Amino acid sequence: EYGVSALVSYPISRLKLTWKGLSPTVVEKWTKFEELASPLGNFASLRGACAKSNPPAIPVLSLLLKDLIFIEDGNENWYDKELKILNFGKVELLGRIASMFKRASSERYIFAVVPLIQNYLKNLFIIDDINLLEEFSKRSEPTNNHVL
């Protein structure tokens, strides 16, 4: 979800010449990725892919947190507070979230150590200032460039 969000942000999406220079294979992969992470239908494509995935898997934390907030805010804890009757519907919904976590982590990842990738990730430079990103974007492709 966040990968797509970053790539469709203004500083990146405005780079028309750069996007135009990508190979058709990369564009096709990007389109599939964009469809997967589409927010349509409450992220139906992404939720479907997660449900079909085999463990081990990394749950999409933002969707799970959104679901937890929805469950918490949209459901009373008690069916009848005076009689202390618990809202089992809410408990069931929370149980589904817990089951997703448990299923996703039911098997261990077995990673081969790749020093090149480890080094890259350890030294990754992240710019999260949208104004700075926009400035870099406009330096790369000034606004007066027109795509024919």
Secondary structure, 3 states (H helix, E strand, C coil): CHHHHHHCCHHHHCCHHHHHCCCHHHHHHHHHHHHHCCCHHHHHHHHHHHHHCCCCCCCCHHHHHHHHHHHHHHCCCEEECCCCEECHHHHHHHHHHHHHHHHHCCCCCCCCCCHHHHHHHHCCCCCCCHHHHHHHHHHHCCCCCCCC
